Amino acid sequence: MIAIIDYGAGNIRNVLRAFTHLGHDACITADRSVIRDAHAVVLPGVGAAGDTVAALRARGLDDLVHETIDHDRPFLGVCIGLQVLFDSTAEGGRQGCLGVIRGSVEKLPPGLKVPHMGWNQVHQVFGSTVWAEVPDGAKFYFVHSYYVVPEDESIVAARTTYGVDFCSAIARGNLFATQFHPEKSGTLGLKIYDNFVKATLGTHSRH
Amino acid sequence: MLTVRVVPCLDVKAGRVVKGVKFRDHRDAGDPVDLASFYNDEGADELVFYDITASSDERAIMLEVVERTADQVFIPLTVGGGLRTVEDIRRMLESGADKVSINTAAVRNPQLISDGAERFGSQCIVLGMDAQRIRGSGATRWGVYTHTGADGGRAAGMDAVEWAIRAVELGAGEIVVNSIDADGTRKGYDLELLRTISEAVTVPVVASGGAGNLDHLAEAVRLGKADAVLAASIFHYGDYSIRQAKEHLHAQGIPVRL
């Protein structure tokens, strides 16, 4: 079972649809035991990072995100689900995030249309099973106004350019998170979800 | 590099696509789900469903159409038409729409934009704007129109550029600029309107109304400064495929997803 964390955000069912379409058993849940027992945990997100952090804390789910990643259990973050992992965000004034990954979230530079909305190239920094059969430089769907700046460069799995050359995916052990939306990126996007599930199958032992 | 989006738009009434859609070897050219899937396979970057249904019963059908589409088409879907409240928006997003386009309801109640953006995020609130040139001396101006789906439209008494700026301040994350003058003419988008709005706002602008050939799409980007091009009839009637449109843009040096 893949647990998609339900923290009251709007449109996260499209992430569930993607996994279901691929034939993977997934559910949207806020149940701690379901999330703990899950083979993989997915944190999707749209909207504001601050609201997402507050919603996760209000439901007592923030520590589960920490626990999952600290124990290197399979974890997939998408868009805001990537941003909230960092120490802080520039969105809405400087706000604290979950602090699972060292680094910050910054605003895209002025002079370009914001949100950065549409299909842009994702340049793979290092080989990963998640990139299997995904050509380097393939285009994925983005919609965001802020981007992550990890302190540890070695976790940067992909880069994309929009006014600034930014980190568009991170990878470390069983953690993978993207700024773009694989569930809205057609066949190649679905391929990434499929790769993630297959790459992490069997790696989860219950804690 | 960010690519220019090519977006086919389907008018849907009571769960069926209106305006004849002519595809060879196509089983059901009136089914929006089937067509969405077809355009997805062809390489469309996004899809727009515009609900021109009159009654609320028929609106419920749209939710089901969106749901079925989202189950099998994994590119962004914008749905517009008849959304009046935050609850309407919520239902449409929960059914699987990624963005909602609001026009008449936003003119009547601009707070719908801010309430929607606050609750669901600016990225899913699209201002759909119908604009028409105001004849007269001096600088060119455009007025905002509502109810354009029904009876040719009603003047809202608002300046299109000012309304666009205000909508972005309220939280709209994208603007679809539809020219009433150009719509249906197939003589090209209103490039001056597009450029004026695109340069006045910080959010992406989608060109709508008037596309008759592939040069029009390229003009909307190069001269109209549009971030995306929306078209209906040139794709529906099979004049051009999405692929041909993209190859044409690409040949003109415009970045696209091929």
Chai-1 contact restraints between the chains, C-beta under 6 A:
chainA,res_idxA,chainB,res_idxB,connection_type,confidence,min_distance_angstrom,max_distance_angstrom,comment,restraint_id
A,G10,B,L93,contact,1.0,0.0,6.0,A-B,restraint_1
A,G10,B,F120,contact,1.0,0.0,6.0,A-B,restraint_2
A,N11,B,L93,contact,1.0,0.0,6.0,A-B,restraint_3
A,N14,B,A70,contact,1.0,0.0,6.0,A-B,restraint_4
A,R17,B,A70,contact,1.0,0.0,6.0,A-B,restraint_5
A,R17,B,D71,contact,1.0,0.0,6.0,A-B,restraint_6
A,V46,B,G121,contact,1.0,0.0,6.0,A-B,restraint_7
A,G47,B,G121,contact,1.0,0.0,6.0,A-B,restraint_8
A,K113,B,P204,contact,1.0,0.0,6.0,A-B,restraint_9
A,K113,B,D227,contact,1.0,0.0,6.0,A-B,restraint_10
A,V114,B,T202,contact,1.0,0.0,6.0,A-B,restraint_11
A,P115,B,Q123,contact,1.0,0.0,6.0,A-B,restraint_12
A,P115,B,G173,contact,1.0,0.0,6.0,A-B,restraint_13
A,M117,B,P204,contact,1.0,0.0,6.0,A-B,restraint_14
A,G118,B,L2,contact,1.0,0.0,6.0,A-B,restraint_15
A,G118,B,R5,contact,1.0,0.0,6.0,A-B,restraint_16
A,W119,B,T3,contact,1.0,0.0,6.0,A-B,restraint_17
A,W119,B,D45,contact,1.0,0.0,6.0,A-B,restraint_18
A,W119,B,R257,contact,1.0,0.0,6.0,A-B,restraint_19
A,N120,B,L2,contact,1.0,0.0,6.0,A-B,restraint_20
A,K139,B,R257,contact,1.0,0.0,6.0,A-B,restraint_21
A,V143,B,Q123,contact,1.0,0.0,6.0,A-B,restraint_22
A,Y162,B,L2,contact,1.0,0.0,6.0,A-B,restraint_23
A,K184,B,P76,contact,1.0,0.0,6.0,A-B,restraint_24
A,G186,B,F74,contact,1.0,0.0,6.0,A-B,restraint_25
A,G186,B,I75,contact,1.0,0.0,6.0,A-B,restraint_26
A,L190,B,F74,contact,1.0,0.0,6.0,A-B,restraint_27
